[in-house]
Structure formats: structure tokens, C-alpha cells
Amino acid sequence: MYYRTRTPELPQNQPWLNTEKPLALKSLKGRIVILDFWTYCCINCLHILPDLKYLENKYPDILTIIGIHSGKFDNEKEIENIRQAILRNEIEHPVLVDNNYQIWENYTVKAWPTLIIIDPQGYIIGRFAGEGNLEKIENLIINTLNQHQNNIKIQKLEFTLEKQNQEITPLLFPGKVLATTDGLFIADSGHHRIIMSSLDGNIINMIGTGRRGLKDGNFQTCEFSAPQGMSYDQKHQILYIADTENHAIRKVNFQNKTVETIAGNGKQSKIIYPHGGKSLEVELNSPWDLVKVSNWLFITMSGNHQIWQMNLLTNTIHTYAGSGGEGCVDGNFQECAFAQPSGIATNGKELFIADSEISSIRSLEISENGNVKTICGSGFLFRFGDQDGKGENVLLQHCLDVEYFDNHLYIADTYSNPI
């Protein structure tokens, strides 16, 4: 049983986005309100956005969702960066910027994401941390509507949403780029498509309709959802894609100009512990990047903090390394832990991982009984910055990619902005 408690009012003098004016909870009495405490680096926060969109579309006349952006990294406290994250993730509800953690502390929040449910009389009736709580939240909404039939204020609220400042451009929030001798491959993530161009910028192929979806077929009819990392098999002219928000791996065949799903079924996996099976039957969890070594694909599975391996000959896929816990634990593949692994690269003998939430670079051997070690970075979830050095003395800030060339690693230290 959840005991109702009165809600602290939201501050009016802090930045609000996606709305012309601040919202006061007292003015929302008669409606159910959901406060979503999030930060835009957090994969778990991104995973619940479809749940929130489902709820606000199903209950537009009685439900108001307010995002409370309590940024983790320094970069995430810049207003323009938050505004771009709202646009990139197609968020259509008001967002209150909580850079000083005032609201976080007022509501005694402990983790991202946390959803606070407020009834039409202004009392907290539910609190849900993490993802996977949609059914419980919707049941709570239905029960609350039944209990407060005479207190419900039925009215659809309209908000002034953020818009792009610049004119329409050929690319929208491109997530990854891959340079090869055959051309340049660009994951045009915001447009849900892949672009292949020459190295001087002339478009060779445009792959995907530009609409969000999971659809195989030819280049003109296929669909993606925020694709990210890519790996190119030049010999066979095949591009492998981490189709992140479809929770799938796709294969582009340039000889017959077709796109095919080779792993995942479009549903997000809820399983954290290591597992595997036939590639089209196993649900995946936000694959972010991938690299091909021989007949294997190695994949950073950001959503469950693991590295996965797909056998392209047998069409099977399984956890390669990582317990599923979020953190920085070196050691064998069964006991080690990652924290939202993002970019991946290889020298043919080792894999190198941009482990974004701990702002560190990890390496693991390509072998059945290998080990994971931390090459550089603090190895802590809340120790980050911009500092050169060696080993753990190096400070990075949410690095999202890494590349190997000529015995050197090049790091995209994303939130600090240098290479």
C-alpha cells in the first residue's frame, strides 16, 4: 500500500522547455500528473520515453507529464544541450531543468529514471524507479480515475514545443560515421536512415524511407529507428547496422540493394543475465555499435551493459562478456561489468570499448576465456572530467566512441568535446 503524501510545488524561476510558461502543480489539480526524473545520457531514461508517449497519447484529456531533467554530467546542464536532447528524442511534454538538484531532493529521488505519480488532489500516490513499470503505472491511472470521477478536470493541454533553429538540413542528429575505401557511411539517426556518400560528399545511396519503423526490403521501402553503429564487409559489400531503437541488427547488401533483419525481433529484452539463442528469436536491448571479426559480429548492448557476439554462419547470438550489472568490474567474462558500453573497435586480437557511463575505455580479449581490463578513465560512475594522463588518472566525460589505427586508440570524448 502506498500512503499519499502532499507534493512539493515546482519552482517557477528555473528554466522550462517545451512550454511557453512554467507550470504549477496547484494549477493542474483535477488532472493526474507524472513527474519523470531523467537525464539525457541515461539509456534507461530513454527506454521509458515510449511508455510516456503511449500514456500521454492515450490519456491526453486527464494526464500531464512533466520531465524533470536533473543532469548527471556537466555537459548535461547546458540548456541548449538539453533542448537538443528534447528534439533528438522527440519529447512532446514540458521539461523543467533541475541543475541544482533542488526538485530531486524535494522529492527524495535516488536514481534515474524515477516516475512520481500525483493524483487529482495533489497527492503523491506512486513512485517507480527504473524501467519496465508501464503496466503498473497504467493500472494506477485507471484506479485513480475510478476513485476521483467527480474531481477530474477533463481538458487537453497544448504546449509550445521546441523547434530547430536552423533550416532543414540533409542530416538530423547523425549518430555514427564510418569511412571506407568504398565510401562514407552515415547513420542519419534523426531521419531514421543510412546514407552512403563518396568521400567528397556526393550521395551514392540513401537507404530507408526516413520514417521510423522496422521494415525489410529494398533501399526505397525499408525502415529503421535511430540507427547507430556500423561495420562494413568490403569483400562481400555488406554493411551491418546496430538499429538501436528497433533493438535489432540489420544487414545491407549492396549487390542486390536490400536490407534484412538478422538479429532481434523489434522488442526490447528485459533479461539482464547472460543468455542467447537463435538470432531472430532473441530479444535485444539497445545495440549501439558493432564490429565484424572473421565470421563474428561483436556488439555493444548498451541497454543491459554487456558485449554480445553473433555467429554469422549459424545465425545465433549470445552474451559474450558482462554480468548485466552496471559498473566497472575487471576480470573474466562472467564476472566483469560494464556501464552502458557504446563505441567498439578492434585490432583483430582485442576489442576496445567506449564505456560511456563510467567515462572509461575498456579492453577484452577475443577468446573463449578472456579477461576485461580498464585501459584509461576513472572507472567510476560519478568521477569524470577533461584531464590527460595515464590509466586511471585520465578523466573523460561520457565517451561514446573509440577507433583503433596504427597501434593507437582515438577516443570521441563526447561530453568534453575533444578527440
SULRA-V597197 format. One record per helix or strand. SS is the DSSP state (alpha for helix, beta for strand). FROM is the first residue (numbers start at 0). LEN is the number of residues. If there is no record, write none. Layout:
BEGIN
ss={SS/SS}
from={FROM/FROM}
len={LEN/LEN}
END
This chain:
BEGIN
ss={beta/beta/alpha/beta/alpha/alpha/beta/alpha/alpha/beta/alpha/beta/beta/alpha/beta/beta/alpha/beta/beta/beta/beta/beta/beta/beta/beta/alpha/beta/beta/beta/beta/beta/beta/beta/alpha/beta/beta/beta/beta/beta/beta/beta/beta/alpha/beta/beta/beta/alpha/beta/beta/beta}
from={4/15/24/31/42/48/62/73/78/94/101/113/122/133/175/182/188/192/202/211/214/216/222/229/237/243/247/257/267/275/283/286/295/301/305/315/325/328/330/336/340/349/355/359/370/386/390/394/400/407}
len={2/2/4/7/5/10/7/4/10/3/5/5/7/14/5/6/3/5/5/1/1/2/2/4/6/3/6/6/1/3/1/7/6/3/6/6/1/1/2/2/6/6/3/6/7/1/3/1/5/5}
END
